[in-house]
Amino acid sequence: RYEAYNRAKLKTSDVRRLVNQVLGQSVPANVVLAVSAYTKLFAGELIEAAREVQAEWEAECDRGPLLPDHLREALRRYKKRRG
């Protein structure tokens, strides 16, 4: 899993376009890099939390791939923690 996480990369052009659209102005490369890094960290933490949800629910079903329900529950818990 670590190797897959380490190899994963967001396309700089996509991140730049999204940030420019949200902020309504052009941003420098270091801002794009920071947003990319934070997004990758957030996605990694969300997936880890979804794995924990999957382990909690394991008694109810066989352990297999992550399901959308696992990710939704992990995001719900994240939002609840963040207030």
PDB file with SEQRES, HELIX, SHEET and CRYST1 records, atoms N, CA, C and O in Angstrom:
SEQRES   1 A   83  ARG TYR GLU ALA TYR ASN ARG ALA LYS LEU LYS THR SER          
SEQRES   2 A   83  ASP VAL ARG ARG LEU VAL ASN GLN VAL LEU GLY GLN SER          
SEQRES   3 A   83  VAL PRO ALA ASN VAL VAL LEU ALA VAL SER ALA TYR THR          
SEQRES   4 A   83  LYS LEU PHE ALA GLY GLU LEU ILE GLU ALA ALA ARG GLU          
SEQRES   5 A   83  VAL GLN ALA GLU TRP GLU ALA GLU CYS ASP ARG GLY PRO          
SEQRES   6 A   83  LEU LEU PRO ASP HIS LEU ARG GLU ALA LEU ARG ARG TYR          
SEQRES   7 A   83  LYS LYS ARG ARG GLY                                          
HELIX    1 AA1 TYR A    2  ARG A    7  1                                   6    
HELIX    2 AA2 THR A   12  LEU A   23  1                                  12    
HELIX    3 AA3 ALA A   29  GLU A   56  1                                  28    
HELIX    4 AA4 TRP A   57  ALA A   59  5                                   3    
HELIX    5 AA5 PRO A   68  ARG A   82  1                                  15    
CRYST1    1.000    1.000    1.000  90.00  90.00  90.00 P 1           1          
ATOM      1  N   ARG A   1       0.815  -1.198   0.000  1.00  0.00           N  
ATOM      2  CA  ARG A   1       0.000   0.000   0.000  1.00  0.00           C  
ATOM      3  C   ARG A   1       0.856   1.259   0.000  1.00  0.00           C  
ATOM      4  O   ARG A   1       0.529   2.245  -0.661  1.00  0.00           O  
ATOM      5  N   TYR A   2       1.957   1.217   0.749  1.00  0.00           N  
ATOM      6  CA  TYR A   2       2.802   2.401   0.814  1.00  0.00           C  
ATOM      7  C   TYR A   2       3.357   2.747  -0.561  1.00  0.00           C  
ATOM      8  O   TYR A   2       3.430   3.919  -0.930  1.00  0.00           O  
ATOM      9  N   GLU A   3       3.742   1.739  -1.307  1.00  0.00           N  
ATOM     10  CA  GLU A   3       4.290   1.989  -2.640  1.00  0.00           C  
ATOM     11  C   GLU A   3       3.257   2.646  -3.541  1.00  0.00           C  
ATOM     12  O   GLU A   3       3.576   3.565  -4.295  1.00  0.00           O  
ATOM     13  N   ALA A   4       2.021   2.175  -3.460  1.00  0.00           N  
ATOM     14  CA  ALA A   4       0.956   2.772  -4.271  1.00  0.00           C  
ATOM     15  C   ALA A   4       0.721   4.219  -3.847  1.00  0.00           C  
ATOM     16  O   ALA A   4       0.533   5.094  -4.692  1.00  0.00           O  
ATOM     17  N   TYR A   5       0.733   4.470  -2.538  1.00  0.00           N  
ATOM     18  CA  TYR A   5       0.552   5.830  -2.035  1.00  0.00           C  
ATOM     19  C   TYR A   5       1.711   6.714  -2.486  1.00  0.00           C  
ATOM     20  O   TYR A   5       1.514   7.859  -2.895  1.00  0.00           O  
ATOM     21  N   ASN A   6       2.905   6.172  -2.407  1.00  0.00           N  
ATOM     22  CA  ASN A   6       4.095   6.937  -2.764  1.00  0.00           C  
ATOM     23  C   ASN A   6       4.118   7.282  -4.254  1.00  0.00           C  
ATOM     24  O   ASN A   6       4.570   8.363  -4.630  1.00  0.00           O  
ATOM     25  N   ARG A   7       3.638   6.377  -5.097  1.00  0.00           N  
ATOM     26  CA  ARG A   7       3.640   6.607  -6.546  1.00  0.00           C  
ATOM     27  C   ARG A   7       2.497   7.506  -6.999  1.00  0.00           C  
ATOM     28  O   ARG A   7       2.586   8.141  -8.049  1.00  0.00           O  
ATOM     29  N   ALA A   8       1.435   7.564  -6.221  1.00  0.00           N  
ATOM     30  CA  ALA A   8       0.259   8.342  -6.631  1.00  0.00           C  
ATOM     31  C   ALA A   8       0.616   9.822  -6.713  1.00  0.00           C  
ATOM     32  O   ALA A   8       1.306  10.361  -5.848  1.00  0.00           O  
ATOM     33  N   LYS A   9       0.135  10.462  -7.766  1.00  0.00           N  
ATOM     34  CA  LYS A   9       0.417  11.885  -7.957  1.00  0.00           C  
ATOM     35  C   LYS A   9      -0.758  12.524  -8.678  1.00  0.00           C  
ATOM     36  O   LYS A   9      -1.307  11.961  -9.625  1.00  0.00           O  
ATOM     37  N   LEU A  10      -1.130  13.702  -8.217  1.00  0.00           N  
ATOM     38  CA  LEU A  10      -2.183  14.459  -8.888  1.00  0.00           C  
ATOM     39  C   LEU A  10      -1.562  15.241 -10.037  1.00  0.00           C  
ATOM     40  O   LEU A  10      -0.440  15.734  -9.925  1.00  0.00           O  
ATOM     41  N   LYS A  11      -2.281  15.350 -11.120  1.00  0.00           N  
ATOM     42  CA  LYS A  11      -1.776  16.119 -12.255  1.00  0.00           C  
ATOM     43  C   LYS A  11      -1.735  17.598 -11.876  1.00  0.00           C  
ATOM     44  O   LYS A  11      -2.730  18.169 -11.428  1.00  0.00           O  
ATOM     45  N   THR A  12      -0.588  18.192 -12.061  1.00  0.00           N  
ATOM     46  CA  THR A  12      -0.399  19.599 -11.709  1.00  0.00           C  
ATOM     47  C   THR A  12      -1.378  20.492 -12.460  1.00  0.00           C  
ATOM     48  O   THR A  12      -1.900  21.453 -11.894  1.00  0.00           O  
ATOM     49  N   SER A  13      -1.629  20.185 -13.714  1.00  0.00           N  
ATOM     50  CA  SER A  13      -2.539  21.022 -14.505  1.00  0.00           C  
ATOM     51  C   SER A  13      -3.963  20.972 -13.947  1.00  0.00           C  
ATOM     52  O   SER A  13      -4.664  21.984 -13.937  1.00  0.00           O  
ATOM     53  N   ASP A  14      -4.386  19.799 -13.486  1.00  0.00           N  
ATOM     54  CA  ASP A  14      -5.733  19.682 -12.914  1.00  0.00           C  
ATOM     55  C   ASP A  14      -5.849  20.454 -11.604  1.00  0.00           C  
ATOM     56  O   ASP A  14      -6.841  21.143 -11.365  1.00  0.00           O  
ATOM     57  N   VAL A  15      -4.825  20.334 -10.756  1.00  0.00           N  
ATOM     58  CA  VAL A  15      -4.842  21.051  -9.477  1.00  0.00           C  
ATOM     59  C   VAL A  15      -4.804  22.551  -9.727  1.00  0.00           C  
ATOM     60  O   VAL A  15      -5.539  23.305  -9.090  1.00  0.00           O  
ATOM     61  N   ARG A  16      -3.958  22.986 -10.647  1.00  0.00           N  
ATOM     62  CA  ARG A  16      -3.866  24.415 -10.963  1.00  0.00           C  
ATOM     63  C   ARG A  16      -5.210  24.952 -11.459  1.00  0.00           C  
ATOM     64  O   ARG A  16      -5.650  26.019 -11.031  1.00  0.00           O  
ATOM     65  N   ARG A  17      -5.854  24.219 -12.353  1.00  0.00           N  
ATOM     66  CA  ARG A  17      -7.141  24.654 -12.892  1.00  0.00           C  
ATOM     67  C   ARG A  17      -8.193  24.760 -11.782  1.00  0.00           C  
ATOM     68  O   ARG A  17      -8.961  25.722 -11.740  1.00  0.00           O  
ATOM     69  N   LEU A  18      -8.224  23.768 -10.884  1.00  0.00           N  
ATOM     70  CA  LEU A  18      -9.199  23.787  -9.798  1.00  0.00           C  
ATOM     71  C   LEU A  18      -8.947  24.945  -8.833  1.00  0.00           C  
ATOM     72  O   LEU A  18      -9.880  25.650  -8.450  1.00  0.00           O  
ATOM     73  N   VAL A  19      -7.689  25.140  -8.443  1.00  0.00           N  
ATOM     74  CA  VAL A  19      -7.360  26.233  -7.518  1.00  0.00           C  
ATOM     75  C   VAL A  19      -7.651  27.579  -8.165  1.00  0.00           C  
ATOM     76  O   VAL A  19      -8.198  28.469  -7.514  1.00  0.00           O  
ATOM     77  N   ASN A  20      -7.297  27.742  -9.425  1.00  0.00           N  
ATOM     78  CA  ASN A  20      -7.585  28.993 -10.129  1.00  0.00           C  
ATOM     79  C   ASN A  20      -9.084  29.247 -10.193  1.00  0.00           C  
ATOM     80  O   ASN A  20      -9.535  30.380 -10.027  1.00  0.00           O  
ATOM     81  N   GLN A  21      -9.851  28.196 -10.433  1.00  0.00           N  
ATOM     82  CA  GLN A  21     -11.305  28.335 -10.521  1.00  0.00           C  
ATOM     83  C   GLN A  21     -11.900  28.717  -9.166  1.00  0.00           C  
ATOM     84  O   GLN A  21     -12.785  29.569  -9.095  1.00  0.00           O  
ATOM     85  N   VAL A  22     -11.421  28.093  -8.099  1.00  0.00           N  
ATOM     86  CA  VAL A  22     -11.956  28.377  -6.762  1.00  0.00           C  
ATOM     87  C   VAL A  22     -11.574  29.780  -6.304  1.00  0.00           C  
ATOM     88  O   VAL A  22     -12.409  30.507  -5.766  1.00  0.00           O  
ATOM     89  N   LEU A  23     -10.319  30.160  -6.514  1.00  0.00           N  
ATOM     90  CA  LEU A  23      -9.851  31.464  -6.045  1.00  0.00           C  
ATOM     91  C   LEU A  23     -10.157  32.596  -7.011  1.00  0.00           C  
ATOM     92  O   LEU A  23     -10.173  33.761  -6.615  1.00  0.00           O  
ATOM     93  N   GLY A  24     -10.396  32.270  -8.253  1.00  0.00           N  
ATOM     94  CA  GLY A  24     -10.697  33.299  -9.236  1.00  0.00           C  
ATOM     95  C   GLY A  24      -9.483  34.080  -9.689  1.00  0.00           C  
ATOM     96  O   GLY A  24      -9.617  35.178 -10.228  1.00  0.00           O  
ATOM     97  N   GLN A  25      -8.304  33.530  -9.479  1.00  0.00           N  
ATOM     98  CA  GLN A  25      -7.082  34.187  -9.931  1.00  0.00           C  
ATOM     99  C   GLN A  25      -6.001  33.140 -10.150  1.00  0.00           C  
ATOM    100  O   GLN A  25      -6.107  32.009  -9.675  1.00  0.00           O  
ATOM    101  N   SER A  26      -4.980  33.523 -10.861  1.00  0.00           N  
ATOM    102  CA  SER A  26      -3.873  32.616 -11.129  1.00  0.00           C  
ATOM    103  C   SER A  26      -3.003  32.491  -9.882  1.00  0.00           C  
ATOM    104  O   SER A  26      -2.789  33.467  -9.162  1.00  0.00           O  
ATOM    105  N   VAL A  27      -2.505  31.284  -9.635  1.00  0.00           N  
ATOM    106  CA  VAL A  27      -1.685  31.059  -8.443  1.00  0.00           C  
ATOM    107  C   VAL A  27      -0.305  30.566  -8.863  1.00  0.00           C  
ATOM    108  O   VAL A  27      -0.159  29.938  -9.912  1.00  0.00           O  
ATOM    109  N   PRO A  28       0.715  30.853  -8.039  1.00  0.00           N  
ATOM    110  CA  PRO A  28       2.070  30.397  -8.367  1.00  0.00           C  
ATOM    111  C   PRO A  28       2.225  28.882  -8.166  1.00  0.00           C  
ATOM    112  O   PRO A  28       1.374  28.226  -7.565  1.00  0.00           O  
ATOM    113  N   ALA A  29       3.315  28.362  -8.676  1.00  0.00           N  
ATOM    114  CA  ALA A  29       3.563  26.920  -8.636  1.00  0.00           C  
ATOM    115  C   ALA A  29       3.672  26.381  -7.212  1.00  0.00           C  
ATOM    116  O   ALA A  29       3.264  25.249  -6.950  1.00  0.00           O  
ATOM    117  N   ASN A  30       4.218  27.179  -6.283  1.00  0.00           N  
ATOM    118  CA  ASN A  30       4.364  26.670  -4.918  1.00  0.00           C  
ATOM    119  C   ASN A  30       3.006  26.482  -4.236  1.00  0.00           C  
ATOM    120  O   ASN A  30       2.863  25.599  -3.390  1.00  0.00           O  
ATOM    121  N   VAL A  31       2.025  27.284  -4.583  1.00  0.00           N  
ATOM    122  CA  VAL A  31       0.675  27.104  -4.041  1.00  0.00           C  
ATOM    123  C   VAL A  31       0.064  25.820  -4.595  1.00  0.00           C  
ATOM    124  O   VAL A  31      -0.567  25.062  -3.859  1.00  0.00           O  
ATOM    125  N   VAL A  32       0.249  25.580  -5.870  1.00  0.00           N  
ATOM    126  CA  VAL A  32      -0.256  24.351  -6.493  1.00  0.00           C  
ATOM    127  C   VAL A  32       0.389  23.139  -5.832  1.00  0.00           C  
ATOM    128  O   VAL A  32      -0.290  22.146  -5.568  1.00  0.00           O  
ATOM    129  N   LEU A  33       1.684  23.207  -5.564  1.00  0.00           N  
ATOM    130  CA  LEU A  33       2.389  22.110  -4.917  1.00  0.00           C  
ATOM    131  C   LEU A  33       1.851  21.871  -3.504  1.00  0.00           C  
ATOM    132  O   LEU A  33       1.657  20.725  -3.101  1.00  0.00           O  
ATOM    133  N   ALA A  34       1.611  22.946  -2.755  1.00  0.00           N  
ATOM    134  CA  ALA A  34       1.088  22.813  -1.396  1.00  0.00           C  
ATOM    135  C   ALA A  34      -0.307  22.197  -1.396  1.00  0.00           C  
ATOM    136  O   ALA A  34      -0.600  21.325  -0.577  1.00  0.00           O  
ATOM    137  N   VAL A  35      -1.160  22.640  -2.301  1.00  0.00           N  
ATOM    138  CA  VAL A  35      -2.516  22.086  -2.386  1.00  0.00           C  
ATOM    139  C   VAL A  35      -2.462  20.615  -2.782  1.00  0.00           C  
ATOM    140  O   VAL A  35      -3.218  19.804  -2.249  1.00  0.00           O  
ATOM    141  N   SER A  36      -1.585  20.268  -3.698  1.00  0.00           N  
ATOM    142  CA  SER A  36      -1.432  18.869  -4.114  1.00  0.00           C  
ATOM    143  C   SER A  36      -0.987  17.999  -2.945  1.00  0.00           C  
ATOM    144  O   SER A  36      -1.514  16.906  -2.735  1.00  0.00           O  
ATOM    145  N   ALA A  37      -0.020  18.489  -2.192  1.00  0.00           N  
ATOM    146  CA  ALA A  37       0.494  17.721  -1.053  1.00  0.00           C  
ATOM    147  C   ALA A  37      -0.583  17.529   0.007  1.00  0.00           C  
ATOM    148  O   ALA A  37      -0.749  16.427   0.531  1.00  0.00           O  
ATOM    149  N   TYR A  38      -1.311  18.591   0.324  1.00  0.00           N  
ATOM    150  CA  TYR A  38      -2.364  18.482   1.335  1.00  0.00           C  
ATOM    151  C   TYR A  38      -3.469  17.542   0.864  1.00  0.00           C  
ATOM    152  O   TYR A  38      -3.990  16.755   1.653  1.00  0.00           O  
ATOM    153  N   THR A  39      -3.825  17.618  -0.395  1.00  0.00           N  
ATOM    154  CA  THR A  39      -4.869  16.753  -0.939  1.00  0.00           C  
ATOM    155  C   THR A  39      -4.456  15.293  -0.863  1.00  0.00           C  
ATOM    156  O   THR A  39      -5.271  14.431  -0.532  1.00  0.00           O  
ATOM    157  N   LYS A  40      -3.208  15.014  -1.166  1.00  0.00           N  
ATOM    158  CA  LYS A  40      -2.710  13.638  -1.103  1.00  0.00           C  
ATOM    159  C   LYS A  40      -2.729  13.134   0.339  1.00  0.00           C  
ATOM    160  O   LYS A  40      -3.109  11.990   0.585  1.00  0.00           O  
ATOM    161  N   LEU A  41      -2.328  13.962   1.284  1.00  0.00           N  
ATOM    162  CA  LEU A  41      -2.373  13.577   2.693  1.00  0.00           C  
ATOM    163  C   LEU A  41      -3.802  13.314   3.150  1.00  0.00           C  
ATOM    164  O   LEU A  41      -4.070  12.330   3.840  1.00  0.00           O  
ATOM    165  N   PHE A  42      -4.715  14.195   2.762  1.00  0.00           N  
ATOM    166  CA  PHE A  42      -6.115  14.028   3.145  1.00  0.00           C  
ATOM    167  C   PHE A  42      -6.676  12.728   2.586  1.00  0.00           C  
ATOM    168  O   PHE A  42      -7.359  11.988   3.293  1.00  0.00           O  
ATOM    169  N   ALA A  43      -6.391  12.453   1.328  1.00  0.00           N  
ATOM    170  CA  ALA A  43      -6.880  11.216   0.709  1.00  0.00           C  
ATOM    171  C   ALA A  43      -6.304   9.995   1.422  1.00  0.00           C  
ATOM    172  O   ALA A  43      -7.017   9.018   1.651  1.00  0.00           O  
ATOM    173  N   GLY A  44      -5.030  10.045   1.770  1.00  0.00           N  
ATOM    174  CA  GLY A  44      -4.408   8.933   2.490  1.00  0.00           C  
ATOM    175  C   GLY A  44      -5.040   8.704   3.847  1.00  0.00           C  
ATOM    176  O   GLY A  44      -5.304   7.562   4.225  1.00  0.00           O  
ATOM    177  N   GLU A  45      -5.288   9.783   4.589  1.00  0.00           N  
ATOM    178  CA  GLU A  45      -5.923   9.658   5.899  1.00  0.00           C  
ATOM    179  C   GLU A  45      -7.348   9.149   5.779  1.00  0.00           C  
ATOM    180  O   GLU A  45      -7.796   8.345   6.597  1.00  0.00           O  
ATOM    181  N   LEU A  46      -8.057   9.610   4.767  1.00  0.00           N  
ATOM    182  CA  LEU A  46      -9.428   9.155   4.560  1.00  0.00           C  
ATOM    183  C   LEU A  46      -9.458   7.659   4.242  1.00  0.00           C  
ATOM    184  O   LEU A  46     -10.326   6.938   4.735  1.00  0.00           O  
ATOM    185  N   ILE A  47      -8.534   7.201   3.437  1.00  0.00           N  
ATOM    186  CA  ILE A  47      -8.479   5.778   3.100  1.00  0.00           C  
ATOM    187  C   ILE A  47      -8.103   4.948   4.324  1.00  0.00           C  
ATOM    188  O   ILE A  47      -8.653   3.866   4.526  1.00  0.00           O  
ATOM    189  N   GLU A  48      -7.169   5.441   5.147  1.00  0.00           N  
ATOM    190  CA  GLU A  48      -6.831   4.729   6.382  1.00  0.00           C  
ATOM    191  C   GLU A  48      -8.043   4.629   7.297  1.00  0.00           C  
ATOM    192  O   GLU A  48      -8.299   3.574   7.878  1.00  0.00           O  
ATOM    193  N   ALA A  49      -8.786   5.717   7.427  1.00  0.00           N  
ATOM    194  CA  ALA A  49      -9.990   5.701   8.259  1.00  0.00           C  
ATOM    195  C   ALA A  49     -11.030   4.748   7.686  1.00  0.00           C  
ATOM    196  O   ALA A  49     -11.728   4.066   8.436  1.00  0.00           O  
ATOM    197  N   ALA A  50     -11.138   4.699   6.369  1.00  0.00           N  
ATOM    198  CA  ALA A  50     -12.083   3.775   5.736  1.00  0.00           C  
ATOM    199  C   ALA A  50     -11.674   2.331   5.996  1.00  0.00           C  
ATOM    200  O   ALA A  50     -12.537   1.471   6.173  1.00  0.00           O  
ATOM    201  N   ARG A  51     -10.380   2.050   6.021  1.00  0.00           N  
ATOM    202  CA  ARG A  51      -9.906   0.702   6.360  1.00  0.00           C  
ATOM    203  C   ARG A  51     -10.288   0.351   7.798  1.00  0.00           C  
ATOM    204  O   ARG A  51     -10.659  -0.789   8.081  1.00  0.00           O  
ATOM    205  N   GLU A  52     -10.199   1.330   8.713  1.00  0.00           N  
ATOM    206  CA  GLU A  52     -10.606   1.092  10.100  1.00  0.00           C  
ATOM    207  C   GLU A  52     -12.095   0.796  10.179  1.00  0.00           C  
ATOM    208  O   GLU A  52     -12.517  -0.101  10.909  1.00  0.00           O  
ATOM    209  N   VAL A  53     -12.886   1.544   9.433  1.00  0.00           N  
ATOM    210  CA  VAL A  53     -14.329   1.292   9.384  1.00  0.00           C  
ATOM    211  C   VAL A  53     -14.580  -0.110   8.854  1.00  0.00           C  
ATOM    212  O   VAL A  53     -15.412  -0.843   9.389  1.00  0.00           O  
ATOM    213  N   GLN A  54     -13.868  -0.476   7.817  1.00  0.00           N  
ATOM    214  CA  GLN A  54     -14.024  -1.809   7.234  1.00  0.00           C  
ATOM    215  C   GLN A  54     -13.700  -2.883   8.274  1.00  0.00           C  
ATOM    216  O   GLN A  54     -14.402  -3.890   8.359  1.00  0.00           O  
ATOM    217  N   ALA A  55     -12.643  -2.679   9.063  1.00  0.00           N  
ATOM    218  CA  ALA A  55     -12.273  -3.653  10.092  1.00  0.00           C  
ATOM    219  C   ALA A  55     -13.345  -3.745  11.170  1.00  0.00           C  
ATOM    220  O   ALA A  55     -13.627  -4.834  11.671  1.00  0.00           O  
ATOM    221  N   GLU A  56     -13.946  -2.612  11.534  1.00  0.00           N  
ATOM    222  CA  GLU A  56     -15.023  -2.617  12.526  1.00  0.00           C  
ATOM    223  C   GLU A  56     -16.239  -3.374  12.014  1.00  0.00           C  
ATOM    224  O   GLU A  56     -16.906  -4.084  12.767  1.00  0.00           O  
ATOM    225  N   TRP A  57     -16.514  -3.217  10.749  1.00  0.00           N  
ATOM    226  CA  TRP A  57     -17.690  -3.854  10.155  1.00  0.00           C  
ATOM    227  C   TRP A  57     -17.389  -5.269   9.681  1.00  0.00           C  
ATOM    228  O   TRP A  57     -18.269  -5.941   9.143  1.00  0.00           O  
ATOM    229  N   GLU A  58     -16.154  -5.728   9.874  1.00  0.00           N  
ATOM    230  CA  GLU A  58     -15.727  -7.021   9.350  1.00  0.00           C  
ATOM    231  C   GLU A  58     -16.579  -8.167   9.873  1.00  0.00           C  
ATOM    232  O   GLU A  58     -16.812  -9.137   9.152  1.00  0.00           O  
ATOM    233  N   ALA A  59     -17.047  -8.075  11.106  1.00  0.00           N  
ATOM    234  CA  ALA A  59     -17.863  -9.147  11.674  1.00  0.00           C  
ATOM    235  C   ALA A  59     -19.150  -9.337  10.877  1.00  0.00           C  
ATOM    236  O   ALA A  59     -19.697 -10.438  10.813  1.00  0.00           O  
ATOM    237  N   GLU A  60     -19.621  -8.258  10.276  1.00  0.00           N  
ATOM    238  CA  GLU A  60     -20.878  -8.319   9.528  1.00  0.00           C  
ATOM    239  C   GLU A  60     -20.698  -8.878   8.125  1.00  0.00           C  
ATOM    240  O   GLU A  60     -21.633  -9.453   7.568  1.00  0.00           O  
ATOM    241  N   CYS A  61     -19.518  -8.719   7.545  1.00  0.00           N  
ATOM    242  CA  CYS A  61     -19.294  -9.206   6.187  1.00  0.00           C  
ATOM    243  C   CYS A  61     -17.831  -9.583   6.011  1.00  0.00           C  
ATOM    244  O   CYS A  61     -16.990  -9.215   6.831  1.00  0.00           O  
ATOM    245  N   ASP A  62     -17.531 -10.299   4.969  1.00  0.00           N  
ATOM    246  CA  ASP A  62     -16.151 -10.689   4.683  1.00  0.00           C  
ATOM    247  C   ASP A  62     -15.335  -9.469   4.291  1.00  0.00           C  
ATOM    248  O   ASP A  62     -15.842  -8.525   3.686  1.00  0.00           O  
ATOM    249  N   ARG A  63     -14.057  -9.513   4.651  1.00  0.00           N  
ATOM    250  CA  ARG A  63     -13.173  -8.398   4.298  1.00  0.00           C  
ATOM    251  C   ARG A  63     -12.786  -8.508   2.827  1.00  0.00           C  
ATOM    252  O   ARG A  63     -12.280  -9.536   2.379  1.00  0.00           O  
ATOM    253  N   GLY A  64     -13.026  -7.461   2.108  1.00  0.00           N  
ATOM    254  CA  GLY A  64     -12.716  -7.415   0.686  1.00  0.00           C  
ATOM    255  C   GLY A  64     -12.234  -6.026   0.345  1.00  0.00           C  
ATOM    256  O   GLY A  64     -11.557  -5.398   1.160  1.00  0.00           O  
ATOM    257  N   PRO A  65     -12.554  -5.533  -0.812  1.00  0.00           N  
ATOM    258  CA  PRO A  65     -12.135  -4.183  -1.182  1.00  0.00           C  
ATOM    259  C   PRO A  65     -12.930  -3.136  -0.403  1.00  0.00           C  
ATOM    260  O   PRO A  65     -14.008  -3.416   0.121  1.00  0.00           O  
ATOM    261  N   LEU A  66     -12.381  -1.935  -0.340  1.00  0.00           N  
ATOM    262  CA  LEU A  66     -13.120  -0.836   0.277  1.00  0.00           C  
ATOM    263  C   LEU A  66     -14.367  -0.556  -0.545  1.00  0.00           C  
ATOM    264  O   LEU A  66     -14.339  -0.580  -1.776  1.00  0.00           O  
ATOM    265  N   LEU A  67     -15.441  -0.294   0.146  1.00  0.00           N  
ATOM    266  CA  LEU A  67     -16.698   0.031  -0.513  1.00  0.00           C  
ATOM    267  C   LEU A  67     -16.994   1.516  -0.331  1.00  0.00           C  
ATOM    268  O   LEU A  67     -16.451   2.145   0.577  1.00  0.00           O  
ATOM    269  N   PRO A  68     -17.837   2.077  -1.170  1.00  0.00           N  
ATOM    270  CA  PRO A  68     -18.219   3.480  -0.997  1.00  0.00           C  
ATOM    271  C   PRO A  68     -18.783   3.762   0.397  1.00  0.00           C  
ATOM    272  O   PRO A  68     -18.595   4.852   0.937  1.00  0.00           O  
ATOM    273  N   ASP A  69     -19.473   2.781   0.974  1.00  0.00           N  
ATOM    274  CA  ASP A  69     -20.014   2.970   2.326  1.00  0.00           C  
ATOM    275  C   ASP A  69     -18.905   3.173   3.352  1.00  0.00           C  
ATOM    276  O   ASP A  69     -19.060   3.967   4.280  1.00  0.00           O  
ATOM    277  N   HIS A  70     -17.799   2.472   3.198  1.00  0.00           N  
ATOM    278  CA  HIS A  70     -16.671   2.646   4.113  1.00  0.00           C  
ATOM    279  C   HIS A  70     -16.115   4.068   4.005  1.00  0.00           C  
ATOM    280  O   HIS A  70     -15.830   4.708   5.017  1.00  0.00           O  
ATOM    281  N   LEU A  71     -15.965   4.547   2.789  1.00  0.00           N  
ATOM    282  CA  LEU A  71     -15.444   5.902   2.583  1.00  0.00           C  
ATOM    283  C   LEU A  71     -16.414   6.957   3.096  1.00  0.00           C  
ATOM    284  O   LEU A  71     -15.997   7.948   3.696  1.00  0.00           O  
ATOM    285  N   ARG A  72     -17.704   6.747   2.862  1.00  0.00           N  
ATOM    286  CA  ARG A  72     -18.701   7.712   3.351  1.00  0.00           C  
ATOM    287  C   ARG A  72     -18.688   7.785   4.874  1.00  0.00           C  
ATOM    288  O   ARG A  72     -18.753   8.871   5.450  1.00  0.00           O  
ATOM    289  N   GLU A  73     -18.604   6.623   5.522  1.00  0.00           N  
ATOM    290  CA  GLU A  73     -18.576   6.600   6.982  1.00  0.00           C  
ATOM    291  C   GLU A  73     -17.303   7.254   7.508  1.00  0.00           C  
ATOM    292  O   GLU A  73     -17.348   7.979   8.502  1.00  0.00           O  
ATOM    293  N   ALA A  74     -16.180   7.009   6.862  1.00  0.00           N  
ATOM    294  CA  ALA A  74     -14.921   7.639   7.272  1.00  0.00           C  
ATOM    295  C   ALA A  74     -15.009   9.156   7.125  1.00  0.00           C  
ATOM    296  O   ALA A  74     -14.536   9.889   7.994  1.00  0.00           O  
ATOM    297  N   LEU A  75     -15.607   9.631   6.038  1.00  0.00           N  
ATOM    298  CA  LEU A  75     -15.763  11.072   5.838  1.00  0.00           C  
ATOM    299  C   LEU A  75     -16.733  11.660   6.857  1.00  0.00           C  
ATOM    300  O   LEU A  75     -16.516  12.764   7.356  1.00  0.00           O  
ATOM    301  N   ARG A  76     -17.797  10.932   7.168  1.00  0.00           N  
ATOM    302  CA  ARG A  76     -18.754  11.400   8.176  1.00  0.00           C  
ATOM    303  C   ARG A  76     -18.062  11.557   9.526  1.00  0.00           C  
ATOM    304  O   ARG A  76     -18.265  12.555  10.218  1.00  0.00           O  
ATOM    305  N   ARG A  77     -17.247  10.575   9.902  1.00  0.00           N  
ATOM    306  CA  ARG A  77     -16.518  10.642  11.178  1.00  0.00           C  
ATOM    307  C   ARG A  77     -15.508  11.778  11.171  1.00  0.00           C  
ATOM    308  O   ARG A  77     -15.323  12.450  12.186  1.00  0.00           O  
ATOM    309  N   TYR A  78     -14.855  11.999  10.039  1.00  0.00           N  
ATOM    310  CA  TYR A  78     -13.896  13.097   9.919  1.00  0.00           C  
ATOM    311  C   TYR A  78     -14.595  14.440  10.137  1.00  0.00           C  
ATOM    312  O   TYR A  78     -14.109  15.289  10.885  1.00  0.00           O  
ATOM    313  N   LYS A  79     -15.728  14.619   9.482  1.00  0.00           N  
ATOM    314  CA  LYS A  79     -16.472  15.874   9.629  1.00  0.00           C  
ATOM    315  C   LYS A  79     -16.958  16.059  11.056  1.00  0.00           C  
ATOM    316  O   LYS A  79     -16.976  17.180  11.565  1.00  0.00           O  
ATOM    317  N   LYS A  80     -17.351  14.977  11.703  1.00  0.00           N  
ATOM    318  CA  LYS A  80     -17.823  15.054  13.085  1.00  0.00           C  
ATOM    319  C   LYS A  80     -16.680  15.467  14.018  1.00  0.00           C  
ATOM    320  O   LYS A  80     -16.878  16.276  14.925  1.00  0.00           O  
ATOM    321  N   ARG A  81     -15.485  14.911  13.794  1.00  0.00           N  
ATOM    322  CA  ARG A  81     -14.316  15.262  14.605  1.00  0.00           C  
ATOM    323  C   ARG A  81     -13.907  16.713  14.407  1.00  0.00           C  
ATOM    324  O   ARG A  81     -13.537  17.395  15.362  1.00  0.00           O  
ATOM    325  N   ARG A  82     -13.975  17.183  13.165  1.00  0.00           N  
ATOM    326  CA  ARG A  82     -13.521  18.531  12.837  1.00  0.00           C  
ATOM    327  C   ARG A  82     -14.526  19.601  13.238  1.00  0.00           C  
ATOM    328  O   ARG A  82     -14.221  20.793  13.190  1.00  0.00           O  
ATOM    329  N   GLY A  83     -15.698  19.189  13.625  1.00  0.00           N  
ATOM    330  CA  GLY A  83     -16.684  20.118  14.139  1.00  0.00           C  
ATOM    331  C   GLY A  83     -17.548  20.707  13.132  1.00  0.00           C  
ATOM    332  O   GLY A  83     -18.421  21.510  13.461  1.00  0.00           O  
TER     333      GLY A  83                                                      
END                                                                             
